[in-house]
Amino acid sequence: MSAEEVYARAAPSVVEVFSLTIARFRVADRVLPSFGSGFYLADGMVATNQHVVADAQTVIVHDEQGA
């Protein structure tokens, strides 16, 4: 399989993950953003690294279709 074929097959399952955490005990810079990537699993769930979503109040997943 060529690199182009691998990309074409894998790209639709790759997502960007953005999360926001509110630091309750901080006075300044209370909103802590985090960015990462992930991928769709067979059941529609998304796998990403724990540090991207740890303690997040909001998580947004963006895929190639804008979802």
MOQUICOR-V464201 format. One record per pair of residues at least 24 apart in sequence whose C-alpha atoms are under 7 Angstrom apart, sorted by sequence separation. I is the first residue (numbers start at 0). J is the second residue. If there is no record, write none. Layout:
I,J  I,J
This chain:
13,37  14,38  13,38  12,38  13,39  12,39  18,51  18,52  20,54  20,55  21,56  19,55  20,56  18,55  19,56  19,57  18,57  19,58  18,58  17,58  18,59  17,59  16,59  17,60  16,60  15,60  16,61  14,60  15,61  14,61  15,62  14,62  13,62  11,63
